[in-house]
Amino acid sequence: MADLILGQTLAFHGDPFDEGPTAAHHESRGGVLVRGGRIAATGPADALRAAHPGARVHDHGEALITAGFIDAHVHYPQTAIVASWGKRLIDWLDSYTFPEEARFADPAHAAATARTYFDLALSHGTTTSCSYCTSHPASVEAYFAEAHRRGLRALGGRTAMDRNAPEELCDTAQSAYDKSRALLERWHGQGRLSYVVTPRFAPTSSRDQLAAMGALWAAHPDCLMQTHLSEQPDEIAWVAELFPEARDYLDVYERFGLIGSRAVYGHAIHLTDRERARLAEAGAAVAHCPTSNTFIGSGLCDVAGLKAEGITLGLATDTGGGSSFSMLRTMAAAYEIGQLRGTALHPAQLWWLATRGAAKALHLDAHIGNLAVGMEADLAIIDLASTPAIAQRAARAEDFWEALFPTIMMGDDRAIRDVWIAGRPGARPA
């Protein structure tokens, strides 16, 4: 039997960075017909009711039906250290990240954290995540096993490091290749899961290990590759010291085959003109992590400029360096950073970054990230009057975007009425 979900609907038929708000289509009284885990039809509510009288009806009134949020860059092992005080990037790694990641040698700890992470993500309307795991295979097993149990689309990979990190988290070039390949062969394409080749970042991998990760990616070109790029000036200076032969930070990755159309670079704030041009030429994507960039004091990403230059961008929380699991809060931070850079991102652009844009960055836009026939039915139901402050502001709105914007700026998990996973309702949280 089909399910008919009614409410306001929001879909995209283009990119609002190129076409403006007209790239989106809003139905004030619309619906989504779900059958067999996929979207079978969309349109006005009355027309769908008439065409499908036998469907189970789920009427959400004036709530918004949208594609579920997609988090393009997350560290699920850092769930427990989110919102830790007062450190910049390198100190953050030494003081918080590495000690916490060492705990993932324990499979039970990894499994418990994976459950907590997905509970939190779903409670905030996030239906797909792309995560760095730790160097422990158990951390990857726990992440994928939990996602698979819930029927989620999820992406992730074992983090490779062989220097400038605690010994218990380091491996070698060969062991990184072998363990990553074994995990890739076990999980990639299993259900809705995708393995991602994952060197943490240039400072924690030797030349041999970066070459090994490049070779693994070349052997499995249908996988994504994720790493970090140009997050903070002191990080960039460190990379220049470690790799004096490289023209710039991105060139380190280029030299080892770690650039291409299926590459996703976290942050990319302090880029040179050459790096920007090369990212666009390669068709690589950037995961914009605005709450992390402000929380750790990294800088202000030039989202509008990168998009204008043809670089694919998706939005990401970067938990736990980011200070929230909420993609709504992340949209708000992206807006605030845009303002500080002199560009006020439109609500359509913000919502696109968290759904269709992130799906494109992860090469999943044929499957998720939009309300369109044939897409997998990963949905979020958003209450646009979830708190008194939001409700009183939305009540004064003169159009849909003005009604949506207060939820972007002030919304949290209270705004998430429900999520659907592959056509299954009530999946928040398991």
Buried (B, 14 or more C-beta within 10 A) or exposed (E): EBBBBBBBBBBBEBBBBEEEBEBBBBBEEBBBBBBEBBBBBBBBBEEBBEEBEEBEBBEBEEBBBBBBBBBBBBBBBBBBBBEBEEBBBBEBBBBBBBEBBBBBBBBEBBBBBBBBBBBBBBBBBBBBBBBBBBBBBBBBBBBBBBBBEBBBBBBBBBBBBBEBBBEEBBBBBEBBBBBBBEBBEBBBEBBBBBBBBBBBBBBBBBBBBBBBBBBBBEEBEEBBBBBBBBBBEEBBEBBBEBBEEBBBBBBBBBBBBBBBEBBBBBBBBBBBEEBBBBBBEBBBBBBBBBBBBBBBEBBBBBBBEBBEEEBBBBBBBBBBBBBBBBBBBBBBBBBBBBEEBEBEBBBBBBBBBBBBBBBBBBBBBEBBBBBBEEBBBBBBBBBBBBBEEBBEBBEEBEEBBEBBBBBBBBBBBEBBBBBBBBBBBEBBEB
